[in-house]
Structure formats: C-alpha cells, structure tokens
Amino acid sequence: MHLTYPLHKRRNDLDHYTNTYQIYSKNPKKCQEFLGLPEVINWKQHLQIQSSQSSLHTAIENLAAINSGKVKQTQNILYATVKTAKELIPSILEAKNIPNSDKFKSINHETFKHSSLDITHAALVNKFWLFGGNEKSQRFIERCLRAFRSFCLLGAEGTPVCWSLMDQTGETRMAATVPEYRNQGLVTHIIYTQVQALEKLGFPLYSHVAKNNDFMQRANRNISIPLPCDWNQWNYVPL
C-alpha cells in the first residue's frame, strides 16, 4: 500500500482540497483495514482520495458508512504524455496511435503572448474549473500558483485567455480558455508548451478529463495517450 498526502502546518478539517490523499494498493480488496486506521486517514475531516484504481471503491464506500459519512466518486479518463507512457507502460505504444504534434494549429504571435499566471488570476481560473467555483478551491489555486509553474496565453488586452496549471501531484490540470477565444486551438497549444517545458525538467506528466468533455478529449489526443486505468476521486463528507 502506498499513500501520500500534503503536510500543512494549519490543517482545515472542512477543506477537502487540502485534505487530499493519493493511494495505490497491490491488494485493493484487503486495504479497508489499513485505510480505516485513524493514524492513516482522518475520517472526521472533509477529504478527497485520488487513485488510478477504481477497485478501491468498495473499501472506501464501506469506510464512509462505518464513519457515518457520505462519499461521491468521480471517474474520468486518465491520460499520459507519450514520453511518460513509454516509461511506465512501453507496450501501450504498440496498440495506440501516437499523437502527432504537427497537427497543431499555429497561433498568431502578434495577438497572443506566452506568459504565466500569478495569484491575482486565481479567481479567473476558479471560475472555469470544474472542481472549483468556491472560496476553498480559490485558495487551493492560489497555493498552486505560488508553488508550481503555470502557463498561459495573453490576449490583445494583455489578460490571460487560456491557461494550464500544475498541482502538488505533478498533474497538469485546470486548463481552460475563456469563451470568446475558444475553437482556435489555444488550449492544445498551451498544454503542449507546458508539456515541452516540464518534460525537460524530468517530470512524468499526466492529466484527467471528464468522460463527457469531448473538447478536452480531442485536445489531449493531440498530446497524450489514454491509459488503461481511470482517474478516480472520492469526495468524503462526515455527517
């Protein structure tokens, strides 16, 4: 069993963005006892668990019931860049079409400028993030912007029109384009730029996309490969 979570001097029992656990188990069917230990997971907190193993669902659901809480599972498509996939699962490249970056649309460099975000842009990112839209998610985005590299395109007005961030797990996420600039290939361009920069630093890169988000699936297919496992997140609330 492998379990990681961020350490914070000031933990907020009501903030599941802070109380996030990443789990991998070699024996998911027998991990309930371990996850139920109070020194492993604090089931009195609002929290979220992330894993590539949907087989953890029964154990997490049982623990939610034992601790008199409720849990909601989100299951999305998990992608990895070609370089990361080749290192993790070399055989996957034999069965998948390798993305062709030559298909990317060029952007007008007189209109759009490459840049990065700062914490003053957290509200903008929060507005378009599927898992955001609240005060706690905005504070999480601010922490990500302070600690990790971000990538964006500035429009003619000098404000961000497209961006992609990175969180504490190394995942590229929260990518979005403001509505008036969509359908120009900007998000694919900025994600590709992000991938190129972070791979040079040795990061293994992955991301997840909702199963009903056809646009972002197309964008990822130009850069990444869908993996045979899912991205899973369980949001737990004690009652």
Phi, psi and chi 1 to 4 in degrees:
 res  aa     phi    psi   chi1   chi2   chi3   chi4
   1 MET       -  129.1  167.9   72.3   70.9      -
   2 HIS  -118.6  127.3  -60.7  -86.2      -      -
   3 LEU  -137.8  129.4 -177.9  146.0      -      -
   4 THR  -129.4  152.2   62.7      -      -      -
   5 TYR  -159.5  151.8   58.3   91.0      -      -
   6 PRO   -72.8  144.6   25.0  -32.0      -      -
   7 LEU   -97.4  130.3  -65.8  174.5      -      -
   8 HIS  -130.7  138.8  -63.8  -82.1      -      -
   9 LYS   -66.1  -35.5  -66.6 -179.3  179.7  179.0
  10 ARG  -118.6  100.0  -62.5  179.7 -179.6  179.4
  11 ARG   -91.5  139.6  -61.9 -171.3   69.9   85.2
  12 ASN  -109.7  113.6 -177.6  -14.3      -      -
  13 ASP   -64.3  -14.6  -71.9  -16.6      -      -
  14 LEU  -101.0    2.8  -58.9  178.5      -      -
  15 ASP  -110.2   98.3 -173.7   -7.0      -      -
  16 HIS   -73.7  -16.8   66.1  -92.7      -      -
  17 TYR   -67.8  -34.8  -61.8   96.7      -      -
  18 THR   -78.9  -41.4  -60.9      -      -      -
  19 ASN   -89.1   70.6  -53.2  -39.8      -      -
  20 THR  -114.5  131.6  -59.2      -      -      -
  21 TYR  -118.2  139.2  -60.3   79.8      -      -
  22 GLN  -111.9  127.8  -75.0   77.7   37.4      -
  23 ILE  -129.3  138.8  -63.4  175.7      -      -
  24 TYR  -138.3  131.2  177.3   82.6      -      -
  25 SER  -127.8  134.8  173.7      -      -      -
  26 LYS   -74.6  -16.0  -67.9 -176.7  177.7  179.8
  27 ASN  -138.3   74.0 -164.5  -19.8      -      -
  28 PRO   -55.7  -31.4  -23.8   34.8      -      -
  29 LYS   -70.1  -17.1  -67.0 -177.7  179.0  179.2
  30 LYS  -117.7   19.2  -65.1 -174.0  177.9 -179.4
  31 CYS   -94.5   -4.2   69.1      -      -      -
  32 GLN   -60.7  -42.2 -178.6  173.7  -35.3      -
  33 GLU   -61.5  -43.9 -178.4  178.6   -4.9      -
  34 PHE   -65.4  -46.0  175.1   75.7      -      -
  35 LEU   -68.3  -20.4  -64.9  179.1      -      -
  36 GLY   -81.6   -9.5      -      -      -      -
  37 LEU   -69.4  131.0  -64.1  173.2      -      -
  38 PRO   -61.7  -26.9   20.5  -31.9      -      -
  39 GLU   -79.8   -7.9   62.9  -91.8   28.2      -
  40 VAL   -94.6  -55.5  174.5      -      -      -
  41 ILE  -131.3  132.5  -67.6 -179.0      -      -
  42 ASN   -88.6   96.6 -177.5   -2.0      -      -
  43 TRP   -77.4    5.1  -66.7   95.6      -      -
  44 LYS   -89.6   -7.0  -64.7 -180.0 -179.4  179.7
  45 GLN   -97.3  158.0  -66.1  179.2  -33.9      -
  46 HIS   -72.9  128.3  -67.2 -124.5      -      -
  47 LEU  -151.1  168.4   58.5   88.3      -      -
  48 GLN  -136.1  145.3   58.5 -171.5   21.4      -
  49 ILE  -119.0  131.9  -64.8  171.3      -      -
  50 GLN  -118.3  141.1  -63.8  173.7   -6.6      -
  51 SER  -163.2  155.3  176.9      -      -      -
  52 SER   -88.4    3.7   60.9      -      -      -
  53 GLN  -110.8  102.2  -63.8  173.8  -71.0      -
  54 SER   -66.3  -18.1   56.6      -      -      -
  55 SER   -68.0   -8.8   50.3      -      -      -
  56 LEU   -77.5   -9.5  -68.5  172.6      -      -
  57 HIS   -58.1  -45.2 -179.1   68.7      -      -
  58 THR   -61.6  -44.9  -61.3      -      -      -
  59 ALA   -62.7  -43.9      -      -      -      -
  60 ILE   -67.2  -40.8  -66.1  171.4      -      -
  61 GLU   -62.7  -41.7 -162.4  171.3   43.4      -
  62 ASN   -63.9  -42.3  -70.1  -18.4      -      -
  63 LEU   -67.3  -34.9  -72.9  165.7      -      -
  64 ALA   -62.1  -41.6      -      -      -      -
  65 ALA   -67.8  -42.7      -      -      -      -
  66 ILE   -60.7  -37.2  -69.4  169.4      -      -
  67 ASN   -93.5   13.1  -71.0  -80.2      -      -
  68 SER    57.4   44.2  -58.2      -      -      -
  69 GLY  -124.6 -179.6      -      -      -      -
  70 LYS  -123.4  148.1   62.5  178.5 -178.0  178.3
  71 VAL  -134.0  142.5   65.5      -      -      -
  72 LYS  -125.3  128.2  176.6 -175.5  176.8 -177.1
  73 GLN   -97.9  135.3 -178.8 -172.7   19.0      -
  74 THR  -115.9  129.3  -59.0      -      -      -
  75 GLN  -125.8  115.8 -167.1  171.8   62.8      -
  76 ASN  -121.2  171.7  -70.4  -17.0      -      -
  77 ILE   -79.3  133.3  -58.5  169.9      -      -
  78 LEU  -101.9  127.6 -177.1   61.1      -      -
  79 TYR  -117.6  150.9  -69.9   88.0      -      -
  80 ALA  -135.1  149.9      -      -      -      -
  81 THR   -66.5  161.5   62.0      -      -      -
  82 VAL   -56.7  -44.6  173.2      -      -      -
  83 LYS   -61.4  -45.4 -176.1  175.9 -176.1  -65.6
  84 THR   -66.7  -44.1  -61.6      -      -      -
  85 ALA   -62.3  -39.4      -      -      -      -
  86 LYS   -63.1  -36.6 -174.9  176.7 -179.0  179.4
  87 GLU   -75.5  -35.2  -67.2  172.7   -7.6      -
  88 LEU   -85.6  -46.4  -64.6  176.8      -      -
  89 ILE  -137.0   79.4  -40.7  173.2      -      -
  90 PRO   -54.6  -34.4  -23.8   33.4      -      -
  91 SER   -68.4  -18.8   60.5      -      -      -
  92 ILE   -66.9  -28.0 -163.4  172.3      -      -
  93 LEU   -70.9  -19.8  -62.2 -178.6      -      -
  94 GLU   -75.0  -27.7  -60.9  173.0    3.9      -
  95 ALA  -102.0   -9.7      -      -      -      -
  96 LYS  -113.1  151.8  -59.2  -73.1 -175.7 -178.7
  97 ASN   -76.0  125.5  -67.8  -37.1      -      -
  98 ILE   -75.3  129.0  -62.0  177.3      -      -
  99 PRO   -57.3  146.5  -23.8   33.4      -      -
 100 ASN  -114.3  105.8 -178.6    4.9      -      -
 101 SER   -68.6  -13.1   59.7      -      -      -
 102 ASP   -67.8  -14.9  -67.0  -23.9      -      -
 103 LYS   -78.3   -9.4  -65.5 -179.5  179.4  178.8
 104 PHE   -63.6  140.3  -64.7  162.0      -      -
 105 LYS   -75.0  139.6  -65.3  179.4 -179.7  178.0
 106 SER   -76.7  151.9   60.4      -      -      -
 107 ILE  -107.7  159.5   63.7  168.7      -      -
 108 ASN   -82.1  104.7 -174.5  -27.9      -      -
 109 HIS   -73.1   -9.7  -69.5  -79.3      -      -
 110 GLU   -80.8  -27.1  -66.7 -176.4    0.5      -
 111 THR   -91.4  -39.8  -57.8      -      -      -
 112 PHE  -114.1  135.9  -57.4  107.6      -      -
 113 LYS  -121.8  136.8  -56.2  -62.8 -178.3 -175.8
 114 HIS   -72.3  140.4  -74.9   91.6      -      -
 115 SER  -159.5 -167.7 -173.8      -      -      -
 116 SER  -132.0  164.4   58.4      -      -      -
 117 LEU   -92.9  159.4  -59.4  172.0      -      -
 118 ASP  -128.6  178.7   58.3   50.0      -      -
 119 ILE   -63.8  -19.7   59.3  170.9      -      -
 120 THR   -68.8  -15.3   63.9      -      -      -
 121 HIS   -94.7    1.7  -59.8  125.8      -      -
 122 ALA   -59.8  -39.0      -      -      -      -
 123 ALA   -63.9  -37.3      -      -      -      -
 124 LEU   -65.6  -46.9  177.4   64.3      -      -
 125 VAL   -61.3  -44.1  176.0      -      -      -
 126 ASN   -59.7  -35.2 -167.3   36.8      -      -
 127 LYS   -62.9  -33.5  178.2 -179.5  177.7 -179.7
 128 PHE  -106.4    1.1  -67.6   98.8      -      -
 129 TRP   -84.0  127.0 -174.2   28.7      -      -
 130 LEU   -57.4  -37.4  178.3   63.6      -      -
 131 PHE   -93.7    8.6  -67.8   93.5      -      -
 132 GLY  -109.7 -145.4      -      -      -      -
 133 GLY    90.9   14.0      -      -      -      -
 134 ASN  -140.9  174.5   57.2   74.4      -      -
 135 GLU   -65.7  -40.4  -67.9 -178.2    6.2      -
 136 LYS   -66.7  -40.0  -66.3 -176.7  179.2   67.0
 137 SER   -66.8  -33.8   61.1      -      -      -
 138 GLN   -67.3  -38.4 -177.9  161.7  -36.0      -
 139 ARG   -65.4  -37.0  -73.5 -162.1  -65.7  -89.3
 140 PHE   -63.1  -44.6  172.8   72.5      -      -
 141 ILE   -61.7  -40.7  -67.1  168.0      -      -
 142 GLU   -60.5  -40.4  -70.3  172.4   -4.0      -
 143 ARG   -65.2  -40.5  -70.3 -165.0  -66.9  -90.2
 144 CYS   -63.1  -41.3  -71.3      -      -      -
 145 LEU   -67.8  -32.8  -69.4  174.3      -      -
 146 ARG   -72.1  -36.6  -73.1 -169.2 -179.5   99.4
 147 ALA   -96.9  -27.4      -      -      -      -
 148 PHE  -128.5  161.1  -50.6  110.9      -      -
 149 ARG   -70.5  143.9  -69.7 -171.4   65.5 -179.7
 150 SER  -128.6  160.4   62.1      -      -      -
 151 PHE  -136.0  138.8  -61.6   77.8      -      -
 152 CYS  -153.5  165.6   76.9      -      -      -
 153 LEU  -113.0  133.3  -71.0  173.9      -      -
 154 LEU   -94.5  137.1  -56.9  178.4      -      -
 155 GLY   -84.5 -171.7      -      -      -      -
 156 ALA   -60.2  -27.5      -      -      -      -
 157 GLU   -81.2   -7.5  -58.3   83.4    1.6      -
 158 GLY    85.2   12.4      -      -      -      -
 159 THR  -112.6  154.7   56.3      -      -      -
 160 PRO   -62.5  131.5  -22.3   34.3      -      -
 161 VAL  -116.4  -13.3  -61.8      -      -      -
 162 CYS  -157.7  142.7  177.9      -      -      -
 163 TRP  -158.5  165.3   55.3   83.9      -      -
 164 SER  -150.6  137.8 -176.2      -      -      -
 165 LEU  -115.2 -177.3  -82.2   68.0      -      -
 166 MET  -138.7  139.9 -176.4  179.5 -175.2      -
 167 ASP  -110.0 -171.7   71.1    7.1      -      -
 168 GLN   -69.7  -13.7   77.7  -81.2    2.7      -
 169 THR   -89.5   -5.7   70.0      -      -      -
 170 GLY    89.1    2.9      -      -      -      -
 171 GLU   -77.5  140.7 -179.3  178.5    5.2      -
 172 THR   -86.2  127.1   58.7      -      -      -
 173 ARG  -157.8  179.1   62.2 -172.6  -48.6 -171.4
 174 MET    65.6   16.4  -55.5 -179.2 -147.3      -
 175 ALA   -64.4  139.9      -      -      -      -
 176 ALA  -164.6  162.4      -      -      -      -
 177 THR  -130.3  138.4  -55.7      -      -      -
 178 VAL   -64.9  146.4  -63.5      -      -      -
 179 PRO   -51.7  -40.9  -28.3   35.7      -      -
 180 GLU   -72.0   -8.7   55.5  -92.5   35.8      -
 181 TYR  -115.3   12.6  -77.0   90.0      -      -
 182 ARG   -77.4  167.9  -70.4  175.0 -177.8  169.8
 183 ASN    65.5   29.0  -59.8  -44.8      -      -
 184 GLN  -119.9    6.9  -61.3 -176.5   49.0      -
 185 GLY    75.1   17.0      -      -      -      -
 186 LEU   -70.2  -41.4  -60.5 -176.0      -      -
 187 VAL   -67.9  -37.1   73.0      -      -      -
 188 THR   -62.9  -41.3  -59.0      -      -      -
 189 HIS   -63.1  -45.5  178.2   87.5      -      -
 190 ILE   -72.5  -33.9 -157.5   63.2      -      -
 191 ILE   -67.3  -40.8  -67.2  173.8      -      -
 192 TYR   -62.2  -41.7  179.6   71.9      -      -
 193 THR   -60.8  -43.5  -59.1      -      -      -
 194 GLN   -62.4  -45.9  179.3 -177.3   31.0      -
 195 VAL   -60.3  -46.0  166.2      -      -      -
 196 GLN   -60.6  -40.8  -66.7  -63.9  -60.2      -
 197 ALA   -71.2  -43.9      -      -      -      -
 198 LEU   -76.6  -31.8  -65.4  179.7      -      -
 199 GLU   -65.3  -31.6  -77.4 -171.0  -22.6      -
 200 LYS   -64.9  -23.8  -71.5  180.0 -179.9  178.2
 201 LEU   -91.5   -0.3  -61.9  176.0      -      -
 202 GLY    90.3   12.6      -      -      -      -
 203 PHE   -76.9  132.6  -75.5   96.2      -      -
 204 PRO   -75.8  130.4   25.9  -30.0      -      -
 205 LEU  -116.5  132.7  -65.4  174.5      -      -
 206 TYR  -147.4  167.0   71.6  100.4      -      -
 207 SER  -158.6  169.9   61.2      -      -      -
 208 HIS  -132.1  152.1   68.8   89.9      -      -
 209 VAL  -138.5  138.0  178.0      -      -      -
 210 ALA   -61.2  146.0      -      -      -      -
 211 LYS   -66.4  -20.0  -65.7 -179.8  179.2 -179.7
 212 ASN  -101.4    7.3   61.9   -6.4      -      -
 213 ASN   -96.9   80.0 -168.7  -21.2      -      -
 214 ASP   -62.1  -36.4  -65.5  -27.1      -      -
 215 PHE   -62.0  -49.9  174.6   80.3      -      -
 216 MET   -71.8  -25.5  -75.4  -54.4  -63.4      -
 217 GLN   -65.2  -42.6  -72.5  176.7   38.0      -
 218 ARG   -64.1  -39.8  -69.7 -165.5  -60.7  -88.5
 219 ALA   -63.0  -41.3      -      -      -      -
 220 ASN   -71.5  -31.0  -87.5  -87.3      -      -
 221 ARG   -65.0  -21.3  -80.3 -162.4  -67.2  -91.4
 222 ASN   -78.7  -11.9  -71.5  -33.5      -      -
 223 ILE  -127.6  -35.6  -57.4  167.6      -      -
 224 SER  -126.5  177.5  -54.1      -      -      -
 225 ILE  -123.7  131.6  -66.1  174.7      -      -
 226 PRO   -67.8  134.9   22.5  -31.6      -      -
 227 LEU   -89.9  160.3  -62.0 -177.3      -      -
 228 PRO   -72.7  -10.2   22.1  -32.4      -      -
 229 CYS  -107.2  167.9   51.9      -      -      -
 230 ASP   -99.5  163.3  -63.5  -51.0      -      -
 231 TRP   -94.6  123.0 -179.4   89.0      -      -
 232 ASN  -120.0  140.7  -62.4  -87.8      -      -
 233 GLN  -137.0  131.8  178.3  168.5  -70.7      -
 234 TRP  -114.4  120.8  -69.5  -90.0      -      -
 235 ASN   -97.8  121.4  -78.2   68.9      -      -
 236 TYR  -113.5  135.1  168.8   79.4      -      -
 237 VAL  -128.6  119.8  177.2      -      -      -
 238 PRO   -72.0  141.2   24.5  -31.1      -      -
 239 LEU  -101.8      -  -60.4  177.8      -      -
